[in-house]
Amino acid sequence: MSSGEPNYMRRLVIILASLFFGFTLVIISGWGLIYNPGDGDSWLIWSLRRTPLLLGVILLVTGFVLLRKPVETDPSAPQDDVENMDGA
């Protein structure tokens, strides 16, 4: 496969990994913050405790943005009859 052709499997793995790890980070770090919010922490520790939550949200947004990005047509694939919708 040349570098000009789209790599669908790699894109699918990136989307699934970002969604999976994003949801996992949000759930685990969110429950950790609910269980022990650490209200008396300094601002540095407070922000470090919320870093996994922020990273999870960034991964989720990245996964959904990549999911919404249009897929290029593969030039090596044969043309379908999808473009010819009138049945001729």
Helices and strands as residue ranges (DSSP letters): H 8-35, H 43-68
